[in-house]
């Protein structure tokens, strides 16, 4: 059993009817398959390419999948402790099914991740989002993250070409 839970399904008292578990490699197609519908933002059709199978193969012990009572995917968080910067954790990808937003589920996923990373010796956590994803930016700020960037893009401070030409990102950091 890890700090984020065992591979088996676990209930969470704050979210009755939902079960939290570590992802398995077989979850990849299901997780990537919901991304276009759950994000529903322009230009996100290929967003799932940012979550290759290797994340579920190599970072399952620090990531979480949430299922509802029917076994349907309710949410997921893919995160890890940096191998190069052991005091830093990174949240790579998070999704919450649209009908479960504003229920505190994303906050619970983040808080579970924060606690596990703090227990493993991390002192800071990072994340990124696109300049056009205002909901993600609001959420991260509400969770205590501060953003950074080098120029204003789409009305927000972001790093130009952060992930390659035209791939601008808002970068977030938060102490643990």
C-alpha positions as CSV (number, residue, x, y, z in Angstrom):
1,X,0.0,0.0,0.0
2,X,1.3,3.4,-0.9
3,X,0.5,6.9,0.5
4,X,-2.1,7.3,-2.2
5,X,-3.7,3.9,-1.7
6,X,-3.6,0.4,-2.9
7,X,-4.4,-0.9,-6.3
8,X,-7.7,-2.1,-5.0
9,X,-10.7,0.2,-4.9
10,X,-11.0,2.4,-1.8
11,X,-14.0,4.5,-0.7
12,X,-13.4,8.1,0.3
13,X,-15.6,9.5,3.1
14,X,-15.8,12.9,1.5
15,X,-17.1,11.4,-1.8
16,X,-19.6,8.6,-1.1
17,X,-20.1,6.3,-4.1
18,X,-16.6,7.0,-5.5
19,X,-13.6,4.8,-5.1
20,X,-10.0,5.8,-5.4
21,X,-7.2,3.5,-6.6
22,X,-3.9,3.6,-8.3
23,X,-4.1,3.5,-12.1
24,X,-3.0,0.4,-14.1
25,X,-1.6,0.4,-17.6
26,X,-4.9,-1.0,-18.8
27,X,-6.6,2.3,-17.7
28,X,-4.7,4.3,-20.4
29,X,-7.1,4.0,-23.3
30,X,-10.0,4.8,-21.0
31,X,-8.3,7.9,-19.4
32,X,-7.1,9.2,-22.8
33,X,-10.5,8.5,-24.4
34,X,-12.3,11.0,-22.1
35,X,-10.0,13.9,-22.5
36,X,-11.5,15.5,-25.6
37,X,-15.1,15.4,-24.1
38,X,-14.1,16.4,-20.6
39,X,-12.0,19.4,-21.7
40,X,-14.2,20.6,-24.6
41,X,-11.9,23.5,-25.4
42,X,-10.8,24.5,-28.9
43,X,-7.7,22.8,-30.0
44,X,-7.8,20.0,-27.5
45,X,-8.6,17.1,-29.9
46,X,-5.0,15.8,-29.5
47,X,-4.6,16.7,-25.8
48,X,-4.5,13.0,-24.9
49,X,-1.1,12.8,-26.7
50,X,0.3,14.6,-23.7
51,X,-0.5,11.6,-21.6
52,X,1.4,8.6,-23.1
53,X,1.1,5.1,-21.6
54,X,4.4,5.5,-19.9
55,X,2.9,7.7,-17.2
56,X,0.6,4.8,-16.1
57,X,3.4,2.3,-16.3
58,X,6.0,4.3,-14.3
59,X,4.1,6.7,-12.1
60,X,1.1,4.6,-10.9
61,X,2.2,4.7,-7.3
62,X,1.9,8.5,-7.2
63,X,-1.2,8.8,-9.4
64,X,-4.9,8.1,-8.8
65,X,-7.9,6.9,-10.7
66,X,-11.4,7.5,-9.3
67,X,-14.4,5.4,-10.3
68,X,-18.1,5.7,-9.6
69,X,-20.3,2.9,-8.3
70,X,-20.8,1.6,-11.9
71,X,-17.1,1.4,-12.4
72,X,-17.1,4.4,-14.8
73,X,-14.2,6.8,-14.7
74,X,-15.0,9.8,-12.5
75,X,-11.6,11.5,-12.3
76,X,-7.9,11.0,-12.4
77,X,-4.6,12.6,-11.4
78,X,-1.3,11.7,-12.8
79,X,1.6,13.1,-10.8
80,X,5.1,12.2,-9.7
81,X,8.1,13.1,-7.6
82,X,10.9,14.6,-9.7
83,X,13.8,12.2,-10.2
84,X,16.1,15.2,-10.9
85,X,14.8,17.5,-8.2
86,X,13.7,15.1,-5.3
87,X,12.2,18.0,-3.3
88,X,9.8,18.8,-6.1
89,X,6.6,17.0,-7.2
90,X,4.8,17.6,-10.4
91,X,1.1,17.2,-11.3
92,X,1.1,16.3,-15.0
93,X,-2.5,15.7,-15.9
94,X,-5.8,15.9,-14.0
95,X,-9.4,15.4,-15.1
96,X,-12.8,15.4,-13.4
97,X,-15.9,14.3,-15.2
98,X,-18.0,17.4,-16.0
99,X,-21.0,16.2,-13.9
100,X,-18.7,15.9,-10.8
101,X,-17.0,19.3,-11.0
102,X,-17.6,21.7,-8.2
103,X,-18.0,18.8,-5.7
104,X,-14.5,19.1,-4.2
105,X,-13.3,16.0,-6.0
106,X,-10.4,17.8,-7.7
107,X,-9.4,19.4,-4.4
108,X,-9.4,16.0,-2.8
109,X,-7.2,14.5,-5.5
110,X,-4.7,17.4,-5.1
111,X,-4.8,17.3,-1.3
112,X,-4.1,13.5,-1.3
113,X,-1.2,14.1,-3.7
114,X,0.2,17.0,-1.6
115,X,0.1,14.8,1.5
116,X,1.9,11.9,-0.2
117,X,4.5,14.1,-1.7
118,X,5.1,16.0,1.6
119,X,5.5,12.6,3.3
120,X,8.1,11.7,0.7
121,X,10.1,14.8,1.4
122,X,8.9,17.2,-1.2
123,X,8.6,20.9,-0.4
124,X,7.1,22.2,-3.7
125,X,4.7,21.1,-6.4
126,X,4.4,22.3,-9.9
127,X,1.8,22.1,-12.7
128,X,1.1,23.8,-16.1
129,X,-1.9,24.6,-18.2
130,X,-2.6,26.4,-21.4
131,X,-3.3,30.2,-21.6
132,X,-6.8,29.5,-22.8
133,X,-7.8,27.2,-20.0
134,X,-9.2,29.9,-17.6
135,X,-11.0,27.3,-15.4
136,X,-7.7,25.4,-14.7
137,X,-6.0,28.7,-13.9
138,X,-8.7,29.7,-11.5
139,X,-8.6,26.3,-9.8
140,X,-4.8,26.3,-9.4
141,X,-4.9,29.8,-7.9
142,X,-7.6,28.7,-5.5
143,X,-5.4,25.8,-4.5
144,X,-2.6,28.2,-3.5
145,X,-0.5,28.0,-6.7
146,X,1.2,31.1,-8.1
147,X,1.7,31.4,-11.8
148,X,4.6,32.7,-13.8
149,X,5.4,33.5,-17.4
150,X,7.5,35.7,-19.6
151,X,4.8,37.4,-21.7
152,X,1.1,38.0,-21.9
153,X,-0.7,35.5,-24.1
154,X,-4.5,35.4,-24.4
155,X,-4.7,37.9,-21.6
156,X,-2.6,35.9,-19.0
157,X,1.0,35.7,-18.1
158,X,2.5,32.6,-19.8
159,X,5.8,31.2,-21.1
160,X,6.0,31.6,-24.8
161,X,6.9,28.4,-26.7
162,X,7.3,26.6,-23.3
163,X,6.7,23.2,-24.9
164,X,7.8,24.0,-28.4
165,X,6.9,26.5,-31.1
166,X,3.3,27.8,-30.4
167,X,3.0,25.6,-27.3
168,X,2.6,28.4,-24.7
169,X,2.0,27.4,-21.0
170,X,1.0,29.0,-17.7
171,X,3.4,27.6,-15.1
172,X,2.3,27.1,-11.5
173,X,4.2,26.4,-8.4
174,X,3.1,25.9,-4.8
175,X,5.0,25.2,-1.6
176,X,4.0,22.1,0.4
